Amino acid sequence: MTDAVNAEGTEPIFGRVLTAMVTPFDAEGDLDLATARRLAAHLVDEQGNDALVINGTTGESPTTSEAEKAALVAAVVEEVGERAQVLAGVGTFDTAHTCTLARQAAEAGADGLLVVTPYYSKPPQRGVLQHFLTVAEATELPVMVYDIPHRAGVAIEAATLLEMDKHPNIRGVKDAKGDVVGSSRVIRDSTLAYYSGDDAMTLPLLSVGGVGVVGTSTHFTGRRTRQMIDAWLAGRHDEALALHQALLGVFTGVFATQGVMLVKAGLRHQGFEVGGLRAPLPEASEAEAAAFAQLLDQADL
């Protein structure tokens, strides 16, 4: 794979379909590495993912320890690392701690890093920029910047992203800002590979130069999302639109409450038990689980 996308549609560095994988827990609430391996293999072999993001928001990273994070990355790399990339979520609100997690992920065998905007403290743009540049220097791994202002509390401005593009290790953006016009300007003026961080925005982002998705519903829609992306890239836009519309209920329904809650409920509905959630996240209610299960069944998933 190459560092950028060219006019001929060269495969972007992280691939096109990525899933932010949930973290399985056992009956006692402990990390379940055996199930994590099975889920990773399922997502790569059955759902067609190019890469998996481990220890992201959907992976309940706020409630897993450093040791658990390292063990999870190592297990998934051992399971699927020869046929898919493994990106490790390492972002925190502390630059030094984020660098520690980045080095730990590199030692565990990760192929890349997902780094969210430092949250809660709401630094100014010069602080945001310095945070990412410092983390990018911590390892030799390529970095995907995660721009999600509704969680982080601060957006990454276009000028900041263009400055980040000058660093050779910062190669992509997981875009959950919902500003297609703003994103299209950064895509035009940079070499950053833009991935949708909102499943339903994948096709709109592709239309302005995006390259793929880091999905949540792709636990279920991965293979058909790939078909949608491939159809768009091949110029079969009517086919891509039809797939987008067929999957739209699942793309949006997985976020009816926190995505990890419904992914775990949906996997259980399909006979793939991955355990419960860690507080403060509760299990999906019966009504929430049933509504999402109906969406999966209606979409023939």
C-alpha positions as protocol buffer text, in pm:
chain_id: "A"
residue {
  index: 1
  type: MET
  ca { x: 0 y: 0 z: 0 }
}
residue {
  index: 2
  type: THR
  ca { x: 107 y: 359 z: -59 }
}
residue {
  index: 3
  type: ASP
  ca { x: 101 y: 672 z: 150 }
}
residue {
  index: 4
  type: ALA
  ca { x: -162 y: 858 z: -49 }
}
residue {
  index: 5
  type: VAL
  ca { x: -446 y: 825 z: -291 }
}
residue {
  index: 6
  type: ASN
  ca { x: -375 y: 919 z: -652 }
}
residue {
  index: 7
  type: ALA
  ca { x: -606 y: 994 z: -941 }
}
residue {
  index: 8
  type: GLU
  ca { x: -610 y: 630 z: -1044 }
}
residue {
  index: 9
  type: GLY
  ca { x: -752 y: 529 z: -707 }
}
residue {
  index: 10
  type: THR
  ca { x: -444 y: 376 z: -546 }
}
residue {
  index: 11
  type: GLU
  ca { x: -537 y: 188 z: -232 }
}
residue {
  index: 12
  type: PRO
  ca { x: -489 y: 421 z: 66 }
}
residue {
  index: 13
  type: ILE
  ca { x: -242 y: 332 z: 336 }
}
residue {
  index: 14
  type: PHE
  ca { x: -498 y: 191 z: 582 }
}
residue {
  index: 15
  type: GLY
  ca { x: -722 y: 24 z: 322 }
}
residue {
  index: 16
  type: ARG
  ca { x: -1085 y: 120 z: 269 }
}
residue {
  index: 17
  type: VAL
  ca { x: -1306 y: -72 z: 512 }
}
residue {
  index: 18
  type: LEU
  ca { x: -1205 y: -62 z: 877 }
}
residue {
  index: 19
  type: THR
  ca { x: -1408 y: -158 z: 1181 }
}
residue {
  index: 20
  type: ALA
  ca { x: -1367 y: -11 z: 1528 }
}
residue {
  index: 21
  type: MET
  ca { x: -1391 y: -347 z: 1704 }
}
residue {
  index: 22
  type: VAL
  ca { x: -1573 y: -400 z: 2032 }
}
residue {
  index: 23
  type: THR
  ca { x: -1376 y: -550 z: 2319 }
}
residue {
  index: 24
  type: PRO
  ca { x: -1513 y: -886 z: 2438 }
}
residue {
  index: 25
  type: PHE
  ca { x: -1541 y: -952 z: 2811 }
}
residue {
  index: 26
  type: ASP
  ca { x: -1611 y: -1279 z: 2991 }
}
residue {
  index: 27
  type: ALA
  ca { x: -1883 y: -1349 z: 3248 }
}
residue {
  index: 28
  type: GLU
  ca { x: -1671 y: -1191 z: 3522 }
}
residue {
  index: 29
  type: GLY
  ca { x: -1612 y: -877 z: 3316 }
}
residue {
  index: 30
  type: ASP
  ca { x: -1251 y: -961 z: 3240 }
}
residue {
  index: 31
  type: LEU
  ca { x: -1087 y: -929 z: 2900 }
}
residue {
  index: 32
  type: ASP
  ca { x: -1173 y: -1231 z: 2681 }
}
residue {
  index: 33
  type: LEU
  ca { x: -882 y: -1269 z: 2440 }
}
residue {
  index: 34
  type: ALA
  ca { x: -1005 y: -1593 z: 2287 }
}
residue {
  index: 35
  type: THR
  ca { x: -1331 y: -1431 z: 2181 }
}
residue {
  index: 36
  type: ALA
  ca { x: -1142 y: -1123 z: 2064 }
}
residue {
  index: 37
  type: ARG
  ca { x: -941 y: -1345 z: 1832 }
}
residue {
  index: 38
  type: ARG
  ca { x: -1257 y: -1509 z: 1698 }
}
residue {
  index: 39
  type: LEU
  ca { x: -1426 y: -1173 z: 1643 }
}
residue {
  index: 40
  type: ALA
  ca { x: -1121 y: -1029 z: 1468 }
}
residue {
  index: 41
  type: ALA
  ca { x: -1105 y: -1330 z: 1234 }
}
residue {
  index: 42
  type: HIS
  ca { x: -1478 y: -1297 z: 1164 }
}
residue {
  index: 43
  type: LEU
  ca { x: -1448 y: -928 z: 1080 }
}
residue {
  index: 44
  type: VAL
  ca { x: -1156 y: -987 z: 845 }
}
residue {
  index: 45
  type: ASP
  ca { x: -1257 y: -1316 z: 685 }
}
residue {
  index: 46
  type: GLU
  ca { x: -1637 y: -1284 z: 678 }
}
residue {
  index: 47
  type: GLN
  ca { x: -1692 y: -908 z: 673 }
}
residue {
  index: 48
  type: GLY
  ca { x: -1398 y: -823 z: 448 }
}
residue {
  index: 49
  type: ASN
  ca { x: -1224 y: -561 z: 659 }
}
residue {
  index: 50
  type: ASP
  ca { x: -887 y: -431 z: 545 }
}
residue {
  index: 51
  type: ALA
  ca { x: -801 y: -326 z: 899 }
}
residue {
  index: 52
  type: LEU
  ca { x: -933 y: -329 z: 1253 }
}
residue {
  index: 53
  type: VAL
  ca { x: -915 y: -47 z: 1505 }
}
residue {
  index: 54
  type: ILE
  ca { x: -856 y: -185 z: 1853 }
}
residue {
  index: 55
  type: ASN
  ca { x: -900 y: 13 z: 2177 }
}
residue {
  index: 56
  type: GLY
  ca { x: -1114 y: 283 z: 2024 }
}
residue {
  index: 57
  type: THR
  ca { x: -1434 y: 433 z: 2162 }
}
residue {
  index: 58
  type: THR
  ca { x: -1631 y: 129 z: 2046 }
}
residue {
  index: 59
  type: GLY
  ca { x: -1364 y: -83 z: 2214 }
}
residue {
  index: 60
  type: GLU
  ca { x: -1448 y: 78 z: 2550 }
}
residue {
  index: 61
  type: SER
  ca { x: -1096 y: 217 z: 2579 }
}
residue {
  index: 62
  type: PRO
  ca { x: -1185 y: 452 z: 2869 }
}
residue {
  index: 63
  type: THR
  ca { x: -1241 y: 147 z: 3090 }
}
residue {
  index: 64
  type: THR
  ca { x: -956 y: -85 z: 2990 }
}
residue {
  index: 65
  type: SER
  ca { x: -614 y: -79 z: 3152 }
}
residue {
  index: 66
  type: GLU
  ca { x: -281 y: -27 z: 2976 }
}
residue {
  index: 67
  type: ALA
  ca { x: -201 y: -395 z: 3022 }
}
residue {
  index: 68
  type: GLU
  ca { x: -536 y: -498 z: 2875 }
}
residue {
  index: 69
  type: LYS
  ca { x: -489 y: -266 z: 2579 }
}
residue {
  index: 70
  type: ALA
  ca { x: -145 y: -412 z: 2503 }
}
residue {
  index: 71
  type: ALA
  ca { x: -267 y: -771 z: 2539 }
}
residue {
  index: 72
  type: LEU
  ca { x: -563 y: -706 z: 2310 }
}
residue {
  index: 73
  type: VAL
  ca { x: -350 y: -552 z: 2035 }
}
residue {
  index: 74
  type: ALA
  ca { x: -98 y: -837 z: 2055 }
}
residue {
  index: 75
  type: ALA
  ca { x: -371 y: -1104 z: 2038 }
}
residue {
  index: 76
  type: VAL
  ca { x: -544 y: -946 z: 1738 }
}
residue {
  index: 77
  type: VAL
  ca { x: -214 y: -893 z: 1556 }
}
residue {
  index: 78
  type: GLU
  ca { x: -127 y: -1259 z: 1611 }
}
residue {
  index: 79
  type: GLU
  ca { x: -470 y: -1367 z: 1486 }
}
residue {
  index: 80
  type: VAL
  ca { x: -516 y: -1154 z: 1174 }
}
residue {
  index: 81
  type: GLY
  ca { x: -196 y: -954 z: 1130 }
}
residue {
  index: 82
  type: GLU
  ca { x: -88 y: -1145 z: 821 }
}
residue {
  index: 83
  type: ARG
  ca { x: -407 y: -1059 z: 632 }
}
residue {
  index: 84
  type: ALA
  ca { x: -524 y: -726 z: 777 }
}
residue {
  index: 85
  type: GLN
  ca { x: -377 y: -421 z: 942 }
}
residue {
  index: 86
  type: VAL
  ca { x: -430 y: -352 z: 1311 }
}
residue {
  index: 87
  type: LEU
  ca { x: -456 y: 8 z: 1428 }
}
residue {
  index: 88
  type: ALA
  ca { x: -443 y: 87 z: 1798 }
}
residue {
  index: 89
  type: GLY
  ca { x: -644 y: 364 z: 1957 }
}
residue {
  index: 90
  type: VAL
  ca { x: -402 y: 548 z: 2183 }
}
residue {
  index: 91
  type: GLY
  ca { x: -552 y: 895 z: 2223 }
}
residue {
  index: 92
  type: THR
  ca { x: -601 y: 1051 z: 2566 }
}
residue {
  index: 93
  type: PHE
  ca { x: -623 y: 1404 z: 2706 }
}
residue {
  index: 94
  type: ASP
  ca { x: -261 y: 1378 z: 2820 }
}
residue {
  index: 95
  type: THR
  ca { x: 12 y: 1410 z: 2557 }
}
residue {
  index: 96
  type: ALA
  ca { x: 273 y: 1222 z: 2760 }
}
residue {
  index: 97
  type: HIS
  ca { x: 33 y: 936 z: 2836 }
}
residue {
  index: 98
  type: THR
  ca { x: -71 y: 919 z: 2470 }
}
residue {
  index: 99
  type: CYS
  ca { x: 295 y: 884 z: 2370 }
}
residue {
  index: 100
  type: THR
  ca { x: 335 y: 604 z: 2625 }
}
residue {
  index: 101
  type: LEU
  ca { x: 36 y: 421 z: 2479 }
}
residue {
  index: 102
  type: ALA
  ca { x: 168 y: 479 z: 2127 }
}
residue {
  index: 103
  type: ARG
  ca { x: 501 y: 317 z: 2210 }
}
residue {
  index: 104
  type: GLN
  ca { x: 323 y: 33 z: 2387 }
}
residue {
  index: 105
  type: ALA
  ca { x: 104 y: -29 z: 2080 }
}
residue {
  index: 106
  type: ALA
  ca { x: 410 y: -31 z: 1854 }
}
residue {
  index: 107
  type: GLU
  ca { x: 576 y: -289 z: 2079 }
}
residue {
  index: 108
  type: ALA
  ca { x: 258 y: -500 z: 2067 }
}
residue {
  index: 109
  type: GLY
  ca { x: 278 y: -510 z: 1687 }
}
residue {
  index: 110
  type: ALA
  ca { x: 28 y: -246 z: 1575 }
}
residue {
  index: 111
  type: ASP
  ca { x: 50 y: -125 z: 1214 }
}
residue {
  index: 112
  type: GLY
  ca { x: -82 y: 223 z: 1287 }
}
residue {
  index: 113
  type: LEU
  ca { x: -228 y: 453 z: 1550 }
}
residue {
  index: 114
  type: LEU
  ca { x: -567 y: 621 z: 1589 }
}
residue {
  index: 115
  type: VAL
  ca { x: -524 y: 939 z: 1792 }
}
residue {
  index: 116
  type: VAL
  ca { x: -829 y: 1136 z: 1904 }
}
residue {
  index: 117
  type: THR
  ca { x: -825 y: 1509 z: 1970 }
}
residue {
  index: 118
  type: PRO
  ca { x: -728 y: 1567 z: 2335 }
}
residue {
  index: 119
  type: TYR
  ca { x: -1058 y: 1603 z: 2515 }
}
residue {
  index: 120
  type: TYR
  ca { x: -1200 y: 1780 z: 2822 }
}
residue {
  index: 121
  type: SER
  ca { x: -924 y: 2041 z: 2857 }
}
residue {
  index: 122
  type: LYS
  ca { x: -1020 y: 2197 z: 2521 }
}
residue {
  index: 123
  type: PRO
  ca { x: -675 y: 2323 z: 2419 }
}
residue {
  index: 124
  type: PRO
  ca { x: -640 y: 2600 z: 2160 }
}
residue {
  index: 125
  type: GLN
  ca { x: -539 y: 2500 z: 1808 }
}
residue {
  index: 126
  type: ARG
  ca { x: -167 y: 2546 z: 1871 }
}
residue {
  index: 127
  type: GLY
  ca { x: -198 y: 2300 z: 2161 }
}
residue {
  index: 128
  type: VAL
  ca { x: -395 y: 2055 z: 1946 }
}
residue {
  index: 129
  type: LEU
  ca { x: -129 y: 2075 z: 1675 }
}
residue {
  index: 130
  type: GLN
  ca { x: 159 y: 2025 z: 1916 }
}
residue {
  index: 131
  type: HIS
  ca { x: -18 y: 1728 z: 2076 }
}
residue {
  index: 132
  type: PHE
  ca { x: -46 y: 1545 z: 1744 }
}
residue {
  index: 133
  type: LEU
  ca { x: 305 y: 1635 z: 1629 }
}
residue {
  index: 134
  type: THR
  ca { x: 449 y: 1509 z: 1957 }
}
residue {
  index: 135
  type: VAL
  ca { x: 258 y: 1182 z: 1936 }
}
residue {
  index: 136
  type: ALA
  ca { x: 361 y: 1140 z: 1572 }
}
residue {
  index: 137
  type: GLU
  ca { x: 724 y: 1160 z: 1683 }
}
residue {
  index: 138
  type: ALA
  ca { x: 679 y: 894 z: 1953 }
}
residue {
  index: 139
  type: THR
  ca { x: 694 y: 602 z: 1707 }
}
residue {
  index: 140
  type: GLU
  ca { x: 752 y: 539 z: 1338 }
}
residue {
  index: 141
  type: LEU
  ca { x: 393 y: 420 z: 1290 }
}
residue {
  index: 142
  type: PRO
  ca { x: 151 y: 605 z: 1061 }
}
residue {
  index: 143
  type: VAL
  ca { x: -110 y: 808 z: 1246 }
}
residue {
  index: 144
  type: MET
  ca { x: -480 y: 853 z: 1175 }
}
residue {
  index: 145
  type: VAL
  ca { x: -612 y: 1169 z: 1340 }
}
residue {
  index: 146
  type: TYR
  ca { x: -961 y: 1134 z: 1491 }
}
residue {
  index: 147
  type: ASP
  ca { x: -1160 y: 1456 z: 1454 }
}
residue {
  index: 148
  type: ILE
  ca { x: -1479 y: 1419 z: 1661 }
}
residue {
  index: 149
  type: PRO
  ca { x: -1567 y: 1752 z: 1822 }
}
residue {
  index: 150
  type: HIS
  ca { x: -1894 y: 1639 z: 1979 }
}
residue {
  index: 151
  type: ARG
  ca { x: -1694 y: 1401 z: 2201 }
}
residue {
  index: 152
  type: ALA
  ca { x: -1363 y: 1585 z: 2229 }
}
residue {
  index: 153
  type: GLY
  ca { x: -1512 y: 1929 z: 2288 }
}
residue {
  index: 154
  type: VAL
  ca { x: -1294 y: 2096 z: 2025 }
}
residue {
  index: 155
  type: ALA
  ca { x: -1278 y: 2061 z: 1648 }
}
residue {
  index: 156
  type: ILE
  ca { x: -955 y: 2042 z: 1453 }
}
residue {
  index: 157
  type: GLU
  ca { x: -953 y: 2344 z: 1225 }
}
residue {
  index: 158
  type: ALA
  ca { x: -859 y: 2312 z: 859 }
}
residue {
  index: 159
  type: ALA
  ca { x: -539 y: 2513 z: 903 }
}
residue {
  index: 160
  type: THR
  ca { x: -432 y: 2279 z: 1183 }
}
residue {
  index: 161
  type: LEU
  ca { x: -496 y: 1973 z: 972 }
}
residue {
  index: 162
  type: LEU
  ca { x: -295 y: 2120 z: 686 }
}
residue {
  index: 163
  type: GLU
  ca { x: -5 y: 2179 z: 924 }
}
residue {
  index: 164
  type: MET
  ca { x: -30 y: 1818 z: 1042 }
}
residue {
  index: 165
  type: ASP
  ca { x: -12 y: 1701 z: 683 }
}
residue {
  index: 166
  type: LYS
  ca { x: 348 y: 1826 z: 672 }
}
residue {
  index: 167
  type: HIS
  ca { x: 451 y: 1554 z: 917 }
}
residue {
  index: 168
  type: PRO
  ca { x: 540 y: 1230 z: 733 }
}
residue {
  index: 169
  type: ASN
  ca { x: 379 y: 1007 z: 996 }
}
residue {
  index: 170
  type: ILE
  ca { x: 36 y: 1175 z: 997 }
}
residue {
  index: 171
  type: ARG
  ca { x: -136 y: 1012 z: 702 }
}
residue {
  index: 172
  type: GLY
  ca { x: -509 y: 1000 z: 759 }
}
residue {
  index: 173
  type: VAL
  ca { x: -816 y: 1147 z: 927 }
}
residue {
  index: 174
  type: LYS
  ca { x: -1113 y: 971 z: 1080 }
}
residue {
  index: 175
  type: ASP
  ca { x: -1369 y: 1242 z: 1012 }
}
residue {
  index: 176
  type: ALA
  ca { x: -1669 y: 1258 z: 1246 }
}
residue {
  index: 177
  type: LYS
  ca { x: -1713 y: 1634 z: 1222 }
}
residue {
  index: 178
  type: GLY
  ca { x: -2010 y: 1625 z: 985 }
}
residue {
  index: 179
  type: ASP
  ca { x: -1876 y: 1915 z: 776 }
}
residue {
  index: 180
  type: VAL
  ca { x: -1844 y: 1777 z: 424 }
}
residue {
  index: 181
  type: VAL
  ca { x: -1755 y: 2116 z: 277 }
}
residue {
  index: 182
  type: GLY
  ca { x: -1477 y: 2173 z: 527 }
}
residue {
  index: 183
  type: SER
  ca { x: -1348 y: 1820 z: 482 }
}
residue {
  index: 184
  type: SER
  ca { x: -1350 y: 1856 z: 105 }
}
residue {
  index: 185
  type: ARG
  ca { x: -1127 y: 2162 z: 133 }
}
residue {
  index: 186
  type: VAL
  ca { x: -870 y: 1975 z: 343 }
}
residue {
  index: 187
  type: ILE
  ca { x: -886 y: 1680 z: 101 }
}
residue {
  index: 188
  type: ARG
  ca { x: -823 y: 1919 z: -188 }
}
residue {
  index: 189
  type: ASP
  ca { x: -529 y: 2090 z: -22 }
}
residue {
  index: 190
  type: SER
  ca { x: -355 y: 1796 z: 149 }
}
residue {
  index: 191
  type: THR
  ca { x: -243 y: 1436 z: 102 }
}
residue {
  index: 192
  type: LEU
  ca { x: -439 y: 1318 z: 407 }
}
residue {
  index: 193
  type: ALA
  ca { x: -657 y: 1012 z: 345 }
}
residue {
  index: 194
  type: TYR
  ca { x: -1006 y: 1091 z: 473 }
}
residue {
  index: 195
  type: TYR
  ca { x: -1213 y: 814 z: 632 }
}
residue {
  index: 196
  type: SER
  ca { x: -1571 y: 858 z: 740 }
}
residue {
  index: 197
  type: GLY
  ca { x: -1613 y: 826 z: 1114 }
}
residue {
  index: 198
  type: ASP
  ca { x: -1991 y: 825 z: 1075 }
}
residue {
  index: 199
  type: ASP
  ca { x: -2114 y: 521 z: 882 }
}
residue {
  index: 200
  type: ALA
  ca { x: -2397 y: 705 z: 706 }
}
residue {
  index: 201
  type: MET
  ca { x: -2156 y: 973 z: 582 }
}
residue {
  index: 202
  type: THR
  ca { x: -1936 y: 727 z: 394 }
}
residue {
  index: 203
  type: LEU
  ca { x: -2091 y: 778 z: 52 }
}
residue {
  index: 204
  type: PRO
  ca { x: -2118 y: 1158 z: 85 }
}
residue {
  index: 205
  type: LEU
  ca { x: -1751 y: 1174 z: 190 }
}
residue {
  index: 206
  type: LEU
  ca { x: -1648 y: 950 z: -101 }
}
residue {
  index: 207
  type: SER
  ca { x: -1815 y: 1197 z: -335 }
}
residue {
  index: 208
  type: VAL
  ca { x: -1572 y: 1474 z: -231 }
}
residue {
  index: 209
  type: GLY
  ca { x: -1257 y: 1261 z: -225 }
}
residue {
  index: 210
  type: GLY
  ca { x: -1281 y: 1045 z: 86 }
}
residue {
  index: 211
  type: VAL
  ca { x: -1126 y: 699 z: 70 }
}
residue {
  index: 212
  type: GLY
  ca { x: -1323 y: 476 z: 307 }
}
residue {
  index: 213
  type: VAL
  ca { x: -1475 y: 427 z: 650 }
}
residue {
  index: 214
  type: VAL
  ca { x: -1382 y: 345 z: 1006 }
}
residue {
  index: 215
  type: GLY
  ca { x: -1716 y: 196 z: 1094 }
}
residue {
  index: 216
  type: THR
  ca { x: -1923 y: 72 z: 1383 }
}
residue {
  index: 217
  type: SER
  ca { x: -2210 y: -91 z: 1193 }
}
residue {
  index: 218
  type: THR
  ca { x: -1942 y: -256 z: 979 }
}
residue {
  index: 219
  type: HIS
  ca { x: -1942 y: -534 z: 1239 }
}
residue {
  index: 220
  type: PHE
  ca { x: -2248 y: -635 z: 1031 }
}
residue {
  index: 221
  type: THR
  ca { x: -2232 y: -434 z: 707 }
}
residue {
  index: 222
  type: GLY
  ca { x: -1862 y: -462 z: 626 }
}
residue {
  index: 223
  type: ARG
  ca { x: -1885 y: -670 z: 312 }
}
residue {
  index: 224
  type: ARG
  ca { x: -2175 y: -472 z: 168 }
}
residue {
  index: 225
  type: THR
  ca { x: -2011 y: -143 z: 262 }
}
residue {
  index: 226
  type: ARG
  ca { x: -1710 y: -257 z: 61 }
}
residue {
  index: 227
  type: GLN
  ca { x: -1941 y: -328 z: -232 }
}
residue {
  index: 228
  type: MET
  ca { x: -2077 y: 25 z: -200 }
}
residue {
  index: 229
  type: ILE
  ca { x: -1728 y: 177 z: -195 }
}
residue {
  index: 230
  type: ASP
  ca { x: -1609 y: -39 z: -485 }
}
residue {
  index: 231
  type: ALA
  ca { x: -1918 y: 53 z: -689 }
}
residue {
  index: 232
  type: TRP
  ca { x: -1857 y: 424 z: -630 }
}
residue {
  index: 233
  type: LEU
  ca { x: -1489 y: 402 z: -722 }
}
residue {
  index: 234
  type: ALA
  ca { x: -1576 y: 209 z: -1039 }
}
residue {
  index: 235
  type: GLY
  ca { x: -1821 y: 478 z: -1147 }
}
residue {
  index: 236
  type: ARG
  ca { x: -2133 y: 269 z: -1076 }
}
residue {
  index: 237
  type: HIS
  ca { x: -2291 y: 549 z: -879 }
}
residue {
  index: 238
  type: ASP
  ca { x: -2650 y: 424 z: -902 }
}
residue {
  index: 239
  type: GLU
  ca { x: -2540 y: 91 z: -753 }
}
residue {
  index: 240
  type: ALA
  ca { x: -2350 y: 268 z: -475 }
}
residue {
  index: 241
  type: LEU
  ca { x: -2652 y: 482 z: -393 }
}
residue {
  index: 242
  type: ALA
  ca { x: -2881 y: 179 z: -383 }
}
residue {
  index: 243
  type: LEU
  ca { x: -2648 y: 5 z: -136 }
}
residue {
  index: 244
  type: HIS
  ca { x: -2625 y: 321 z: 75 }
}
residue {
  index: 245
  type: GLN
  ca { x: -3001 y: 343 z: 92 }
}
residue {
  index: 246
  type: ALA
  ca { x: -3043 y: -28 z: 170 }
}
residue {
  index: 247
  type: LEU
  ca { x: -2796 y: -4 z: 459 }
}
residue {
  index: 248
  type: LEU
  ca { x: -2896 y: 339 z: 585 }
}
residue {
  index: 249
  type: GLY
  ca { x: -3119 y: 204 z: 862 }
}
residue {
  index: 250
  type: VAL
  ca { x: -2830 y: 5 z: 1009 }
}
residue {
  index: 251
  type: PHE
  ca { x: -2576 y: 283 z: 947 }
}
residue {
  index: 252
  type: THR
  ca { x: -2785 y: 519 z: 1161 }
}
residue {
  index: 253
  type: GLY
  ca { x: -2962 y: 271 z: 1388 }
}
residue {
  index: 254
  type: VAL
  ca { x: -2639 y: 151 z: 1547 }
}
residue {
  index: 255
  type: PHE
  ca { x: -2613 y: 500 z: 1701 }
}
residue {
  index: 256
  type: ALA
  ca { x: -2965 y: 508 z: 1848 }
}
residue {
  index: 257
  type: THR
  ca { x: -2774 y: 483 z: 2174 }
}
residue {
  index: 258
  type: GLN
  ca { x: -2398 y: 437 z: 2230 }
}
residue {
  index: 259
  type: GLY
  ca { x: -2272 y: 231 z: 1938 }
}
residue {
  index: 260
  type: VAL
  ca { x: -2088 y: -32 z: 2143 }
}
residue {
  index: 261
  type: MET
  ca { x: -2409 y: -112 z: 2330 }
}
residue {
  index: 262
  type: LEU
  ca { x: -2596 y: -195 z: 2011 }
}
residue {
  index: 263
  type: VAL
  ca { x: -2304 y: -374 z: 1844 }
}
residue {
  index: 264
  type: LYS
  ca { x: -2280 y: -611 z: 2137 }
}
residue {
  index: 265
  type: ALA
  ca { x: -2658 y: -658 z: 2135 }
}
residue {
  index: 266
  type: GLY
  ca { x: -2658 y: -713 z: 1758 }
}
residue {
  index: 267
  type: LEU
  ca { x: -2377 y: -968 z: 1774 }
}
residue {
  index: 268
  type: ARG
  ca { x: -2568 y: -1151 z: 2046 }
}
residue {
  index: 269
  type: HIS
  ca { x: -2877 y: -1150 z: 1822 }
}
residue {
  index: 270
  type: GLN
  ca { x: -2669 y: -1316 z: 1552 }
}
residue {
  index: 271
  type: GLY
  ca { x: -2536 y: -1580 z: 1791 }
}
residue {
  index: 272
  type: PHE
  ca { x: -2194 y: -1425 z: 1850 }
}
residue {
  index: 273
  type: GLU
  ca { x: -2159 y: -1365 z: 2223 }
}
residue {
  index: 274
  type: VAL
  ca { x: -1900 y: -1104 z: 2321 }
}
residue {
  index: 275
  type: GLY
  ca { x: -2008 y: -1040 z: 2678 }
}
residue {
  index: 276
  type: GLY
  ca { x: -2134 y: -732 z: 2853 }
}
residue {
  index: 277
  type: LEU
  ca { x: -2011 y: -377 z: 2898 }
}
residue {
  index: 278
  type: ARG
  ca { x: -1812 y: -200 z: 3165 }
}
residue {
  index: 279
  type: ALA
  ca { x: -1971 y: 75 z: 3372 }
}
residue {
  index: 280
  type: PRO
  ca { x: -2074 y: 343 z: 3317 }
}
residue {
  index: 281
  type: LEU
  ca { x: -2215 y: 192 z: 2996 }
}
residue {
  index: 282
  type: PRO
  ca { x: -2521 y: -29 z: 3058 }
}
residue {
  index: 283
  type: GLU
  ca { x: -2652 y: -310 z: 2844 }
}
residue {
  index: 284
  type: ALA
  ca { x: -2889 y: -206 z: 2566 }
}
residue {
  index: 285
  type: SER
  ca { x: -3248 y: -221 z: 2687 }
}
residue {
  index: 286
  type: GLU
  ca { x: -3475 y: -491 z: 2552 }
}
residue {
  index: 287
  type: ALA
  ca { x: -3651 y: -234 z: 2336 }
}
residue {
  index: 288
  type: GLU
  ca { x: -3323 y: -92 z: 2202 }
}
residue {
  index: 289
  type: ALA
  ca { x: -3184 y: -437 z: 2127 }
}
residue {
  index: 290
  type: ALA
  ca { x: -3505 y: -551 z: 1959 }
}
residue {
  index: 291
  type: ALA
  ca { x: -3524 y: -240 z: 1741 }
}
residue {
  index: 292
  type: PHE
  ca { x: -3168 y: -284 z: 1621 }
}
residue {
  index: 293
  type: ALA
  ca { x: -3215 y: -656 z: 1564 }
}
residue {
  index: 294
  type: GLN
  ca { x: -3513 y: -572 z: 1344 }
}
residue {
  index: 295
  type: LEU
  ca { x: -3299 y: -333 z: 1140 }
}
residue {
  index: 296
  type: LEU
  ca { x: -3036 y: -605 z: 1088 }
}
residue {
  index: 297
  type: ASP
  ca { x: -3299 y: -855 z: 981 }
}
residue {
  index: 298
  type: GLN
  ca { x: -3473 y: -609 z: 748 }
}
residue {
  index: 299
  type: ALA
  ca { x: -3140 y: -539 z: 579 }
}
residue {
  index: 300
  type: ASP
  ca { x: -3086 y: -915 z: 538 }
}
residue {
  index: 301
  type: LEU
  ca { x: -2777 y: -908 z: 754 }
}
